[in-house]
Amino acid sequence: MNPRKSVFAVLLMVLALPASAQVPEQGTFVAAKSCPAVVSIKKGSNPGNASVRPGQSYALVGKNKDEASHYWIEVPGAEPSRRWVAVDCGGINGEAPQEQQAGSPPAVPAPSTDAFYILAITWQPAFCEQHPGKAECRSQTSDRYDASHFTLHGLWPQPRDNVFCDVSAADQAASEGGNWKAIAPLPLTAATHAELEKVMPGAQSGLERHEWIKHGSCYPGRTPERYFADALRLMNEINSSAAARLMAANPGKTVTSKALRAAFDESFGAGAGDRIRVACKDDGKRRLIVELTLGLRGDIPAGTSLSDLLMASRPTDPGCPSGVVDRVGLQ
């Protein structure tokens, strides 16, 4: 190539960058969480309230300096399309997100051994007595997994107001308004997606999108894959326990909260059942066990066992004293 033409091409590339961008880059930026995509780092201006979505990829154009606080990326549909995002919003070329530099918004908190969560698990046949029109209830059969196992409602970082972390206004409105299918599909591995469809039948109605936007967005790591993989691991422990076997063995019969708590003690250690609360609903004829909530404390992403998470939590009241274990089909 002609040396003059080469120099001229480089000069054009540099001039194409905004004043803040000092280092051109090539590659792919993958968002780890929802973050604003701004036109000006200094002013924070954001025409159109553009944002990046967790798990989505964007073409990388540059960064503002060698020790960057922001990346310059292409955001399809935004005007202008080239935007700045903070470095802790995602990683480039498969790398983990960098830490924020001084003067930038705070980074996502690391998991803590003191972190407190509520895990909500559902007895799906009883739920469907209340919501027969939902897709997951219309399709339920007696031989499907959720006919004889607990299902995942949600894993909720506490306190209760720890919700909707760095999500767009549109996604929050869709989540709160029940328009869950308006939220973009989540970037999950094929294995996690398949397991989630089995253990969370509400995914047929978009429940996983709602749970991610409202609660998972505040979970350590803030990626759908991490959030649901951890929740499914805990569900596997529960559905392999004496408590799940107790429910499956008693369709149409009454089970007490005392018996359920004793079953948790059997599988997870003495005192584990004291961290379980039973929720029931009356359908006009019977009182049905609909849901259990488990208090958990500790570092879930690190692989802490359900037994240890339960025992580190505080005891709670037992809730509903007893209820019927509903079977599939409207009774």
C-alpha positions in Angstrom: 0.0 0.0 0.0 1.2 3.5 -0.7 2.6 4.9 2.6 0.8 8.2 2.1 -2.5 6.4 1.6 -1.9 4.3 4.7 -1.2 7.3 6.9 -4.3 9.1 5.4 -6.5 6.0 6.3 -5.3 6.0 9.9 -5.9 9.7 10.2 -9.4 9.3 8.9 -10.1 6.6 11.5 -8.8 8.8 14.3 -10.8 11.8 13.1 -13.9 9.7 13.1 -13.7 9.2 16.8 -15.4 11.7 19.1 -13.1 13.9 21.2 -13.4 11.6 24.3 -12.3 8.5 22.4 -8.5 8.2 22.5 -8.1 4.5 21.7 -9.7 2.8 18.7 -10.8 -0.8 19.3 -12.2 -3.7 17.3 -14.2 -6.7 18.6 -17.5 -7.3 20.4 -18.9 -5.9 23.6 -21.3 -8.3 25.4 -23.5 -6.6 28.0 -23.6 -8.2 31.5 -26.4 -6.0 32.7 -28.7 -3.2 31.5 -26.9 0.1 31.3 -27.6 3.5 29.8 -25.8 4.1 26.4 -24.9 7.8 26.4 -23.7 10.1 23.7 -21.5 12.2 26.1 -19.6 10.7 29.1 -19.2 14.1 30.7 -22.8 15.3 30.2 -24.5 11.9 30.4 -26.7 12.9 27.6 -28.8 10.0 26.2 -31.2 10.9 23.3 -33.9 8.3 23.2 -32.9 6.8 26.5 -30.9 4.1 24.8 -29.6 1.2 26.9 -27.8 -2.1 26.4 -29.5 -5.4 27.3 -27.9 -8.2 29.3 -26.5 -11.0 27.1 -26.7 -9.0 23.9 -23.6 -8.3 21.7 -22.6 -4.9 20.2 -19.8 -3.9 17.8 -17.0 -2.3 19.6 -15.6 0.9 18.2 -13.2 2.3 20.8 -12.6 3.2 24.5 -12.0 6.6 26.1 -8.4 5.8 27.2 -6.0 2.9 27.9 -7.2 2.5 31.4 -10.8 2.9 30.2 -13.8 3.9 32.2 -16.1 3.6 29.1 -16.4 1.7 25.8 -17.6 3.2 22.5 -20.1 0.8 20.8 -22.7 0.6 18.1 -26.2 0.4 19.5 -28.6 -0.6 16.6 -31.7 1.6 16.5 -30.3 4.4 18.6 -29.8 7.9 17.1 -26.9 8.5 16.9 -26.0 4.8 17.0 -22.5 5.1 18.5 -22.7 5.3 22.3 -20.7 5.2 25.4 -21.2 2.5 28.1 -19.3 2.1 31.4 -16.8 -0.7 31.4 -18.5 -2.6 34.2 -21.6 -3.0 32.1 -20.0 -5.9 30.2 -16.9 -7.5 28.7 -15.1 -7.4 25.3 -14.3 -10.4 23.2 -15.4 -12.9 25.9 -13.6 -11.2 28.9 -15.3 -10.5 32.2 -16.4 -6.9 32.9 -13.6 -4.6 34.2 -13.8 -2.6 37.4 -15.0 1.0 37.1 -12.4 3.8 37.3 -12.6 6.7 39.7 -15.5 9.0 38.9 -17.6 6.4 37.2 -20.8 4.8 38.6 -20.3 2.1 41.2 -19.6 -1.4 40.1 -22.0 -4.4 40.7 -21.5 -5.6 44.3 -19.7 -8.9 44.8 -21.6 -11.8 46.3 -21.6 -11.7 50.0 -21.8 -14.5 52.6 -24.3 -12.1 54.4 -26.6 -11.9 51.3 -30.2 -12.8 52.1 -32.7 -14.3 49.7 -36.2 -15.7 49.5 -36.7 -18.8 47.3 -40.3 -19.2 46.4 -41.4 -22.7 45.2 -44.9 -23.6 43.9 -47.1 -26.6 44.0 -48.3 -26.2 40.4 -51.6 -28.1 40.5 -52.8 -25.9 43.3 -51.6 -22.8 41.5 -53.6 -23.9 38.4 -56.8 -24.2 40.4 -56.5 -20.4 40.8 -55.3 -19.7 37.2 -56.8 -22.3 34.9 -56.5 -20.0 31.8 -52.8 -19.7 31.9 -50.9 -21.6 29.2 -48.9 -23.7 31.6 -52.1 -24.8 33.3 -54.0 -25.5 30.1 -51.1 -27.8 29.0 -50.5 -29.5 32.4 -50.8 -33.3 32.4 -50.6 -35.9 35.2 -47.3 -37.3 33.8 -45.6 -33.9 33.5 -42.8 -33.0 35.9 -44.7 -30.3 37.6 -47.5 -32.6 38.5 -45.4 -34.3 41.2 -42.5 -31.9 41.9 -42.1 -28.4 43.3 -41.7 -25.7 40.6 -39.7 -22.5 40.6 -41.5 -19.3 41.2 -38.5 -17.1 41.9 -35.3 -16.4 43.7 -35.6 -12.9 45.3 -32.6 -10.9 46.6 -33.6 -9.1 49.8 -34.7 -6.7 51.2 -38.0 -6.6 49.4 -37.4 -3.3 47.7 -34.2 -4.6 46.1 -35.8 -4.9 42.7 -35.5 -3.6 39.1 -31.8 -2.9 39.2 -30.6 -0.9 36.1 -33.4 -2.1 33.8 -35.1 0.0 31.2 -38.3 1.8 32.0 -40.0 -0.2 29.2 -39.0 -3.5 30.7 -40.0 -2.5 34.1 -43.4 -1.4 32.9 -43.9 -4.7 31.0 -42.9 -6.7 34.1 -45.1 -4.8 36.5 -48.0 -4.7 34.0 -48.0 -8.5 33.3 -47.0 -8.0 29.7 -44.1 -10.4 30.2 -43.8 -11.6 26.6 -42.9 -8.0 25.6 -39.6 -8.4 27.4 -36.9 -9.7 25.1 -36.1 -13.5 25.3 -33.2 -14.2 27.8 -29.8 -15.2 26.6 -29.6 -18.7 28.2 -27.6 -21.8 27.2 -29.7 -24.6 25.6 -29.2 -26.8 28.7 -30.4 -24.1 31.1 -33.3 -23.1 28.9 -34.5 -26.8 28.7 -34.2 -27.3 32.4 -36.1 -24.0 33.1 -38.9 -25.0 30.8 -39.3 -28.2 32.9 -38.9 -26.7 36.4 -40.6 -23.4 35.8 -43.7 -24.2 33.7 -44.7 -20.5 34.1 -42.1 -19.8 31.4 -44.9 -20.6 28.9 -46.4 -17.3 30.1 -43.0 -15.5 30.2 -42.6 -15.8 34.0 -38.8 -16.2 33.6 -38.6 -12.8 31.8 -40.5 -11.2 34.6 -38.5 -12.8 37.4 -35.2 -11.8 35.7 -36.2 -8.2 35.1 -37.6 -7.7 38.6 -35.4 -9.9 40.8 -32.5 -11.4 38.7 -31.3 -7.9 37.7 -30.3 -7.4 41.3 -28.6 -10.8 41.7 -24.8 -11.0 42.0 -23.2 -11.2 38.6 -26.4 -9.9 37.0 -26.6 -12.4 34.1 -29.7 -14.5 33.3 -27.5 -17.6 32.9 -26.0 -17.3 36.4 -29.3 -16.4 38.1 -31.3 -19.3 36.7 -28.5 -21.8 36.8 -28.2 -21.1 40.6 -32.0 -21.2 41.1 -32.2 -24.5 39.3 -29.4 -26.0 41.3 -31.4 -25.2 44.5 -34.6 -26.6 43.0 -32.8 -29.9 42.2 -31.8 -30.2 45.9 -35.4 -29.6 47.0 -36.9 -31.9 44.5 -34.6 -34.7 45.6 -35.6 -34.2 49.2 -38.0 -35.8 51.6 -40.2 -32.8 51.4 -40.8 -33.3 47.7 -41.4 -37.0 48.2 -43.9 -36.2 51.0 -46.0 -34.0 48.6 -45.8 -36.4 45.7 -47.0 -39.3 47.9 -50.1 -37.6 49.2 -52.2 -36.3 46.3 -55.6 -35.3 47.5 -54.6 -35.7 51.1 -53.9 -33.1 53.8 -50.3 -32.4 54.8 -49.4 -30.3 57.8 -46.7 -27.6 57.9 -45.2 -29.5 60.8 -44.8 -32.6 58.6 -43.3 -30.5 55.8 -40.8 -28.8 58.2 -39.8 -32.2 59.6 -39.2 -33.4 56.0 -36.8 -30.5 55.5 -35.1 -31.4 58.7 -34.7 -34.9 57.5 -33.0 -33.8 54.3 -31.1 -30.7 55.2 -30.4 -31.0 59.0 -32.2 -30.3 62.3 -33.6 -26.8 62.3 -33.8 -26.4 58.5 -37.5 -26.7 58.6 -37.8 -23.7 60.9 -36.8 -21.6 57.8 -39.7 -22.7 55.7 -43.1 -20.9 55.5 -46.2 -22.6 54.0 -48.7 -20.6 52.0 -52.3 -21.9 51.4 -55.3 -20.6 49.5 -59.0 -21.6 49.8 -60.8 -22.5 46.6 -64.2 -22.4 48.3 -64.1 -26.2 49.0 -60.6 -26.9 50.2 -57.5 -25.2 51.6 -54.7 -26.0 49.2 -50.9 -25.8 49.7 -49.9 -23.4 47.0 -46.4 -22.3 47.8 -43.4 -22.5 50.2 -40.9 -19.7 50.8 -37.5 -20.5 52.1 -35.2 -18.0 53.8 -31.6 -18.4 52.6 -28.5 -16.5 53.7 -25.0 -16.9 52.1 -23.1 -16.9 48.8 -25.4 -18.8 46.4 -23.2 -18.2 43.3 -20.3 -19.8 45.1 -22.2 -23.1 45.2 -23.1 -23.0 48.9 -25.4 -26.0 49.7 -29.0 -25.5 50.4 -28.5 -26.9 53.9 -25.9 -24.3 54.7 -28.0 -21.5 53.2 -31.0 -22.5 55.2 -29.1 -22.9 58.5 -27.5 -19.5 58.1 -30.9 -17.8 57.8 -33.3 -16.8 60.6 -36.3 -19.0 61.6 -39.7 -17.9 60.4 -43.3 -18.6 61.4 -44.7 -21.8 59.8 -47.6 -20.0 58.0 -50.5 -22.1 57.0 -50.9 -25.0 59.5 -52.1 -27.6 57.0 -53.5 -27.9 53.5 -54.5 -30.4 50.8 -51.9 -31.5 48.2 -53.8 -30.8 45.0 -53.6 -33.2 42.0 -53.6 -32.2 38.4 -57.0 -31.1 36.9 -59.7 -28.8 38.3 -61.3 -30.3 41.3 
